[in-house]
Amino acid sequence: MNIVNVGYRSTNYYVLAGSAPRLLVDAGWPGTLGTLQHTCRRMDIDLAAIPYQLATHYHPDHAGLVQNLKSLGVRLIVLDTQLAGIPLLRTYVKPQDQYQDIVLGDNIVLTAAESRAFLARIGIQGQIISTPGHSDDSVTLILDDGPAFTGDLTVPEAGRLEAMDLVRASWDRIRAAGGRTIYPGHGPVGPLGAGRGA
């Protein structure tokens, strides 16, 4: 599985591809569709040819373009634990952000237990698990060969005091599910441990 970072403005967005693109992990700042399209073109990726997208959580820098991408035909995968977080995204944006509300009725809603079978059908070996701590709706995509796309999940010591135990438990779940290399929403890729979920 090729993993291509098409991020900008200090946020990482990852395209997972085999012989063709299969999944976009996280989906741009509101009002920046042209920037994401340009970044993808530079990497020889046709954004509209990506069939699916997954937001690690519903904050503006990770899900701001979800509806724009849905309008291009990129279907949204949602873990059931994320449903309550989608409408909250509206509260984080300003009118000048050009945010488009996410339509709820046409998404692919999965439980964590269903995620493995669905991902296998689209050519990805892995699973999506709930990893709250940064936000209640945070999820992590973990591929069977070790990459873990964690969004903004922080190390326990860097999070809110009241969320430390929750964050620690989320990192334990990532480790138990086979996560070895962290693909964060911000910053460089690196091994689990060494300041990442240790």
Long-range contacts (C-beta under 8 A, 24 or more apart in sequence): 1-124, 1-125, 1-143, 1-145, 1-147, 3-147, 3-183, 4-43, 4-45, 6-36, 6-39, 6-40, 6-43, 6-45, 7-39, 8-32, 8-35, 8-36, 8-39, 9-35, 9-61, 10-186, 11-61, 11-62, 11-185, 11-186, 12-183, 12-184, 12-185, 12-186, 12-187, 14-149, 14-183, 15-40, 15-43, 15-45, 15-50, 16-124, 17-45, 18-123, 20-49, 21-45, 21-46, 21-49, 21-50, 21-51, 22-50, 22-51, 22-52, 22-122, 22-123, 22-124, 23-50, 23-51, 23-52, 23-53, 23-54, 23-77, 23-122, 23-124, 24-50, 24-52, 24-53, 24-54, 24-69, 24-74, 25-53, 25-54, 25-56, 25-141, 25-149, 25-183, 26-54, 26-55, 26-56, 26-62, 26-63, 26-149, 26-151, 26-185, 27-53, 27-55, 27-62, 27-63, 27-64, 27-65, 27-66, 27-69, 28-61, 28-64, 28-65, 28-68, 28-69, 29-60, 29-61, 29-64, 29-65, 29-97, 30-60, 30-64, 30-65, 30-93, 30-97, 30-98, 30-99, 30-100, 31-64, 31-97, 31-98, 31-99, 32-64, 32-65, 33-65, 33-68, 33-69, 36-65, 47-72, 47-74, 48-72, 48-73, 48-74, 50-74, 51-75, 51-122, 52-76, 52-77, 52-108, 52-122, 53-77, 54-128, 54-139, 54-141, 55-82, 56-138, 56-139, 56-140, 56-141, 56-149, 56-150, 56-151, 56-152, 56-185, 57-82, 57-85, 57-134, 57-135, 57-137, 57-138, 57-139, 57-151, 57-152, 58-82, 58-85, 58-86, 58-88, 58-89, 58-135, 58-137, 59-89, 59-92, 59-135, 59-152, 60-89, 60-92, 60-93, 60-97, 60-99, 61-185, 62-151, 62-152, 62-185, 63-89, 63-102, 64-89, 64-93, 64-97, 64-99, 66-102, 67-100, 67-101, 67-102, 67-103, 68-100, 70-102, 70-103, 70-106, 71-100, 75-106, 75-107, 75-108, 76-102, 76-106, 76-107, 76-108, 77-107, 77-108, 77-110, 77-118, 77-128, 78-107, 78-108, 78-109, 78-110, 79-109, 79-110, 79-111, 79-112, 79-115, 79-128, 79-130, 79-139, 80-109, 80-110, 80-111, 81-112, 81-130, 81-132, 81-136, 81-137, 81-139, 82-137, 82-139, 83-109, 84-136, 84-137, 85-135, 85-136, 85-137, 86-137, 88-137, 127-177, 129-173, 129-174, 129-177, 130-170, 130-173, 131-170, 131-171, 131-173, 131-174, 132-163, 132-166, 132-170, 133-159, 133-163, 133-166, 133-167, 133-169, 133-170, 134-159, 134-163, 134-167, 138-170, 140-170, 140-173, 140-174, 140-179, 142-174, 142-177, 142-178, 142-179, 144-178, 146-178, 146-179, 146-180, 146-181, 147-179, 147-180, 147-181, 147-183, 148-174, 148-177, 148-179, 148-180, 148-181, 148-182, 148-183, 148-192, 149-183, 150-174, 150-179, 150-182, 150-183, 150-184, 150-185, 151-184, 151-185, 152-184, 152-185, 152-186, 153-184, 153-197, 155-195, 155-196, 155-197, 155-198, 171-197
